[in-house]
């Protein structure tokens, strides 16, 4: 049993968060008081907290994308601004239902990113895809890069080879 320094009530040790800097490795306030204090701080410092939260999510996102290879698994694009996390087995809806039960507000993607980190960047479940590759996978049932590669193979040798812009046939009547 331990006494909370804010509400002055005694609680079992499981009611206190961990804090390695304290001699007993537990925070000095109970979880309930800590949540109240955190909510009051966020309400008082809303702008500062939003900036902090945005930077935190950016760091998590970068860590996850780097851990999953840092480039699109389809086309190799590596511009971080256009990278997305894709569920390889197309089970993203099930994961969202598990992370955010019905009626629960979805706040950022910190839970999602932390889940990937805890799972050890499981490449059998997640991959990094360029935004366009991910959208094409969802709506066209396959990435256009993969379709182009599969189409070019059979057509090689059957396409005319144009050496310069002048050699491309055009309608000479336009103009």
Order of alpha helices (4+ residues) and beta strands (2+ residues): beta-beta-beta-beta-alpha-alpha-beta-alpha-alpha-beta-alpha-alpha
